[in-house]
């Protein structure tokens, strides 16, 4: 009986390991999102057209029904709503890309979701702080066209956002 259990476990290991290393779900949405501060989240940058977002993250998103502008929610299919979102301007270009909830495996070396807030200060020593509903945004104006935000709650990094200056840091 034990050998049967071990055989079954080993039979399923290769496909599970392959899914983990692929970095994306079947939908194309990444299992982990690399943050390049002030540049991109999981490959999506400010100004990215809708068609390119679909190439990068797939077309399995929910259109926000209560948002004033076109916003796509990419959420993992299980549990609480975790993932990321993109907000577009009238021309269909990204004006904001941000995480939803605290997706595990998102961030950058030294500043991942669930890392202590103090790690943020290793990246940006003097952030501006804005209280949002349920979290705090620590943010910096990177340049004339980009704002970088780290979302924090309960002493840890909760998420990330890259926004155009016209967008609020609280998403």
PyMOL commands that set and color helices and strands:
alter all, ss='L'
color gray80, all
select helices_A, chain A and resi 2-22+50-57+117-123
alter helices_A, ss='H'
color red, helices_A
select strands_A, chain A and resi 35-36+40-41+44-45+62-63+71-75+83-88+94-100+107-108+111-112+128-132+135-143+146-153+156-163
alter strands_A, ss='S'
color yellow, strands_A
deselect
rebuild
show_as cartoon
